[in-house]
Amino acid sequence: MLGYILRRLIATLPVMLIVAVLVFLMLRLTPGDPAAIIAGDNANNEQIALIRNRLGLDEPIFTQFFIWIANILRGDFGESFFFKKTVAELIASRLEPTLALSLATIILAVAIAVPLGVLAAYKHGTLIDKVVMGFSVLGFSVPVFVIGYLLIYLFAIKLNWLPVQGYQRIADGVGGFLQRLILPALTLSVIYVALIARMTRTSVLDVMNEDYIRTARAKGQVEIKVLFKHALKNAAVPIVTVIGLGVALLIGGVVVTESVFTIPGLGRLTVDAVLARDYPTIQAVILLFSLVYVLINLAVDLAYTLFDPRIRY
Amino acid sequence: MASRSLRMMALVVAAALAFCGAAGAKTLRASMHSDLKIVDPIWTTALITVNHGYMIYDTLFALDAKLAVQPQMVDRYETSADKLTWTFTLRDGLEWHDGARVTAEDCVASLKRWGARDAMGQKLMSFVAELGAPDAKTIRMTLKEPYGLVLQTLAKPGASVPFMMPKRIAETDPQKQITEYVGSGPFIFKADEWRPGEKAVYLKNAKYKPRSEPASGLAGGKVAKVDRVEWIWIADAQTQVNALINGEIDFIEAPPHDLLPLLAEDKNIELFVFGKSGRQNALRFNTLHKPFDNAKIRLAVAYALNQKDLLDAVIGTPRWYVECKSLFPCGSPLQSTTGWDDKFTSDFAKARALLQEAGYDGSPVVLMQSTDIASLSNLAPVTKSLLEKAGFKVDLQAMDWQTLVTRRTKKDPPNAGGWSTFLTSWASVDILDPVAASFLNASCEKATFGWPCDAEMEKLRDSFAKETDPAKQKAIAEAVQLRLVDYPTHLMLGQYVQPQAFRKNVVGLLEAPSLALWNIEVK
C-alpha cells in the first residue's frame, strides 16, 4: 500500500509539470497585457514598456518560464503584479474561506444526497422516487448563481434569518462563522446533491436484487439495516468515485458562489487575478487546484479498499 | 526611524482603542466600485486608489463643489508680478499620521514624485525652473515662463492627484510603489486590517485640523464624523443591492443603472449623485490606419452618430444623462458647442456625402467592444448600426476590457491585430481643459493610443497652457474645439452621472468631483 502511494505521488510530478507548462502557455497566449492594465488610461507606449520591463515580461517566453519554474522549485511562487504581497501569502490568506466552504458543501451534500438516493432506490418507481429524481434534474439544470439569489431572497431578505453576504473567520467566533457559511454551502451543495443522489440511487438499485440482500432479508434484518449496512456498503465504490470527481465541479462552483456571497476565498482570487492578468497568482492557484484534484483522486482510490476488500494495492 | 514607527503605532493603537472604547462608535460600511489592490495613488491612476488617497492624504489645493480652485493645505499664496514665482505658505497645525509636522520639504518631494508620473504634472514640471522650500512652511516654485494652469494642476482631482506625503515616502522611486502609508488627511489607513479582496479599514484622524470654511466638494473643512470607515468589497452588483436593502452595508458607491429602480423602491434607501459633472462617453480613433487616417472620414462618424440612442442603450433613463455636444464637460467653465451643433444628429446623407468626398474605399472599421463593463458594452452595437446606416463597413470585435486595453496599444493595421476605434468614458473632471484631456494630445508618437498627429492642435494646447487670463483661455479652448472639427482625435458621446445609493440613516454626503467620505454621519 505504502509503495502504491509513493508511486502515485511520484506520478504526480509529471502531471504537475504538464499543468505548469499548459497554464503558463495559455496565459501568455491569451490576449491581455498586465503592464497595459497597470499603466492605466493616460499611459503611452513608452510608459507601458517600462512597466513590462520591470515585471520581466519583456524577456523571451522560455526565459520567463524557466525563471518561474526555478523559483517554484525553491518554494518561491513570486509576487502578485497587483497586490503588494507574495503569491504564497495571498493564497494562505484566502485558503480558510474556500476550505470551509468546500468541506461544508461536501458534508452537507453527502448528508442529504446519500439518504435521498437510498430512499429513491428503496421506493423505486413510486412518487418519492420521481420527486427525488426530479429534484436531481432541477439541481443539475439551474445555475449556481440563480440558486444563490433565490436562497438570499428567501432566507436573508424575506425571512431575515441569515446575512446576505460576507465571511467571518472561525477564529472570530463559531456562531458568526456558521451563520455566514450556511447559505453559500447550501447553494453550492445543490448540484452536488443532485449528482450524488442520482448515483446513489442507481448503485443501490444495482445491488438490491443481489443474493446477499435477499439473504439478509431472509435472516430477518430490518429494512434500514439491509439498505444502509448491506446495500449501501456494496454500492459505495461508484458513489465515492462520483464524490471525488465532483470536486472538479466544486472548484468551478466555488468561483461563482464566492462571488455571489462575497466570500474572500481562492475562487474570488482566481477571478480577480484572471481579470487583471495577474500571471503569478493565476499560475499558482491553478497549480494548487490541480494538485488538490490529483490528491483527491488518490484519496478516492485508497478509499475503495475500505468498502471493497477485494481491492488491493 | 524606530521612534517614528513607534509614534505611528501608538497613534493607530490609540485611535483603535478610542474606537473600541467609545460608546456608540459609528462605522460607515461602504461598498465601493472596486477592490482596493494598490495603495499608492501616485503610482496608479485607478479610481479606487484615488478614493483611498482622498481618505488619508491631503492636497495643497482642491476643487470645491463648483469646480473652483480653493486652498486646502495652503494657508495663503502669492504670485510675482511677472507670474514666474509662486509662493505657497502652509497652514498651521498640519501633522502627519505619525505625529510629525508637515513641512514644505515634504510637499516639495511629493510634488516632484507626482510630477514625474502624471501627465499634467509633467507638463507643469516642464515649466518649472526651480522648486524648493526656503523654510519649513514655505514652498517656492519658479517658472521658466508663465504657466496658466498652476493652480488647476495642483488642485486636479480624478486620476493621479498631487497628494502630499512625508519626504521619506515621497522620495520613493516614482516607478516603484510606496510601502508606508502615512498621510495627513482626515482618516488613517489601518494597514493591518486591509485584506485585498475583502475590505479596507480607515479610522478617524482625531488630530486632523480641518479648515474653518464649511466643506464644499474636495475643499473646505474636512470633518470626519464617523469613527471608522469600512470599504467592503462586494464584487457582485446584485449582492451589493441585497446587502444594502438588508442593512448589512450603508452605502453603494456605484450601483449599476439597471438596478436603480429596485433601490428607488425601497423606503429605507435614497439615491444621491456626488459627482454632478459625471462622466463623458467617448469614441477614440486610431489615426494611423485606414479608414480613420482621413480626418474627413472621422468627421463623417460625428454626423452618423447621435448621443440619445447611445445614452439610451447604456443608461436608459434621461434622468441620469444629458446630451452634450461640448468637447469640455457640460457644466464646466469651458463648456461650449461651437462648431458641433450640427453633429451627432444621425444625418446619414451628410455622412455619406463626406465619405464620398473623402474617397472612402470600404475599408472595414474594426470596432472593439468591451463586453464586461456594463456602461460600455451596449454602446458598440448601437455605434455599429448607426455607422452602417451611413455607409461604413464595420467589423465589431467583442473582447473583455483588459484585452481591449492591451490591444489598443498596438499600432498594427486593423486587419493584423490592430484596431480602428473603440468606446470608453472619462470622468468629466479629467477633461476640464485642453491640457488635462489626454485624448487631445496630438503629439504623434508621444500621444496616447490612437496617436493623433497635428501640429496645430499642439500649438493651441501649448498656448492654452501658457495663457493666464481665463477669458483668453476660454477663447483658446473654443479654438481647440473648432480644430477638433477639422482634425477629430475622438468624439464626445454624451454625459451621464453615476448615482450613489445609501440608507437613510446616512447623512451629510457631499457633492464633489471625487468621492468625499468626510462630513458624513451615520445616525
Chai-1 contact restraints between the chains, C-beta under 6 A:
chainA,res_idxA,chainB,res_idxB,connection_type,confidence,min_distance_angstrom,max_distance_angstrom,comment,restraint_id
A,P31,B,T403,contact,1.0,0.0,6.0,A-B,restraint_1
A,P31,B,T406,contact,1.0,0.0,6.0,A-B,restraint_2
A,G32,B,Q402,contact,1.0,0.0,6.0,A-B,restraint_3
A,G32,B,T403,contact,1.0,0.0,6.0,A-B,restraint_4
A,G32,B,T406,contact,1.0,0.0,6.0,A-B,restraint_5
A,D33,B,T406,contact,1.0,0.0,6.0,A-B,restraint_6
A,A36,B,V405,contact,1.0,0.0,6.0,A-B,restraint_7
A,A36,B,T406,contact,1.0,0.0,6.0,A-B,restraint_8
A,A36,B,T409,contact,1.0,0.0,6.0,A-B,restraint_9
A,I37,B,Q402,contact,1.0,0.0,6.0,A-B,restraint_10
A,I37,B,V405,contact,1.0,0.0,6.0,A-B,restraint_11
A,G40,B,T45,contact,1.0,0.0,6.0,A-B,restraint_12
A,N42,B,T45,contact,1.0,0.0,6.0,A-B,restraint_13
A,N42,B,A119,contact,1.0,0.0,6.0,A-B,restraint_14
A,N42,B,S438,contact,1.0,0.0,6.0,A-B,restraint_15
A,N44,B,T448,contact,1.0,0.0,6.0,A-B,restraint_16
A,N45,B,T409,contact,1.0,0.0,6.0,A-B,restraint_17
A,I48,B,T409,contact,1.0,0.0,6.0,A-B,restraint_18
A,F82,B,K37,contact,1.0,0.0,6.0,A-B,restraint_19
A,F83,B,K37,contact,1.0,0.0,6.0,A-B,restraint_20
A,F83,B,P196,contact,1.0,0.0,6.0,A-B,restraint_21
A,I152,B,N242,contact,1.0,0.0,6.0,A-B,restraint_22
A,A156,B,N246,contact,1.0,0.0,6.0,A-B,restraint_23
A,I157,B,N246,contact,1.0,0.0,6.0,A-B,restraint_24
A,P163,B,E248,contact,1.0,0.0,6.0,A-B,restraint_25
A,V164,B,N242,contact,1.0,0.0,6.0,A-B,restraint_26
A,V164,B,A243,contact,1.0,0.0,6.0,A-B,restraint_27
A,V164,B,N246,contact,1.0,0.0,6.0,A-B,restraint_28
A,V164,B,E248,contact,1.0,0.0,6.0,A-B,restraint_29
A,Q165,B,T239,contact,1.0,0.0,6.0,A-B,restraint_30
A,Q165,B,A243,contact,1.0,0.0,6.0,A-B,restraint_31
A,S259,B,A235,contact,1.0,0.0,6.0,A-B,restraint_32
A,S259,B,D236,contact,1.0,0.0,6.0,A-B,restraint_33
A,V260,B,D236,contact,1.0,0.0,6.0,A-B,restraint_34
A,V260,B,T239,contact,1.0,0.0,6.0,A-B,restraint_35
A,T262,B,I234,contact,1.0,0.0,6.0,A-B,restraint_36
A,T262,B,T239,contact,1.0,0.0,6.0,A-B,restraint_37
A,P264,B,G197,contact,1.0,0.0,6.0,A-B,restraint_38
A,P264,B,E198,contact,1.0,0.0,6.0,A-B,restraint_39
A,R268,B,G197,contact,1.0,0.0,6.0,A-B,restraint_40
A,R277,B,Q402,contact,1.0,0.0,6.0,A-B,restraint_41
